[in-house]
Amino acid sequence: MAALVLVAACGTLDPVDGPRAELDQARALWEDFEPSNYTYSVRRLCFCAPDAIGPVRVVVQDGVVSSAAYVATGDTVATTFRDLFPAVEGLFDVLENAYDTEADGVEVTFDDDTGVPTQFFIDFIEMAADDELGYEITEPVTVVLPQ
């Protein structure tokens, strides 16, 4: 298999009408680009069990997560934690949920070329402890091309 590594400068897209519009713009970029087969690695930023943090290498085939394994060990992520490490589309869903539930704070950086949210942090309730959640791409999206 040949692989094309997308190493793009990560920046912030120009907000059109605020954070929700920026998310919509980034999602539209991703939907225009969205490959059906790709890999990437992601780490969760939270007060969580180590198995729920990663980093995890996510493999997507035909648009669906086909495997998720811890980068450090290669061990498969247990079913209990698998949904915590989604395809890129799932990262957009986490952000959309934060806006829909009116999270107190959302900080996000998108890849200018693909729209991928490369890093984000959500504070759901300002005065609550341990409610924060973030994701960080640790290995960029690598498109897997058919042979």
Secondary structure, 3 states (H helix, E strand, C coil): CEEEECCCCEECCCCCCCHHHHHHHHHHHHHHHCCCCEEEEEEEECCCCHHHCCCEEEEEECCEEEEEEECCCCCECCHHHHCCCCCHHHHHHHHHHHHHCCCCEEEEEEECCCCCEEEEEEECCCCCCCCCEEEEEEEEEEEEECC
